[in-house]
């Protein structure tokens, strides 16, 4: 089997979709640990603006990032639809749990390999390594994220230190 077909087979599967601004994104369901409503977030000094702080989730301290801010979008006031998706990402030494703040969770979709196209190339200046692909659906296009690559390794190490 050629490598391109194997990569597309790996991308096929169930994705939790959510909204940021007017765009819909998806994360592989196997990376999702849970979805929780907004809760008090304790800020941590000297962290990047997109790091909102940490939460205490059943006795475990979990760092929280605002995905809007991480992607350079305008910050908005959190609403009753805003929630935190707790995901497990691969760190340098071990897997860590982080919370990502999203505008609203949409649904779980089963996306087939023929519905996924490679992420567009915007030249060398733009880093799109964190995009797994683009899912073509009846409602338009959903951006599938490789959540392990949304944060750079030095940012993951920073988050590992906050827990």
Number of C-alpha atoms within 10 A of each C-alpha: 5 6 8 10 11 10 13 18 14 10 21 17 14 16 22 20 20 21 17 17 13 7 11 18 22 27 22 23 17 12 19 18 13 12 15 13 13 17 11 9 14 13 14 13 9 7 14 14 11 18 24 22 23 22 21 13 11 6 7 11 15 21 27 24 23 20 21 19 17 15 11 9 12 8 12 10 6 12 11 9 11 18 21 23 25 21 22 18 20 15 19 12 8 8 13 18 22 24 27 22 26 22 22 20 20 13 11 15 15 13 17 15 16 11 14 22 15 14 17 10 11 9 8 7 7 8 10 17 13 16 20 23 23 20 24 16 12 6 7 10 16 19 20 25 21 19 20 17 16 18 17 12 14 11 15 20 15 15 23 19 9 14 14
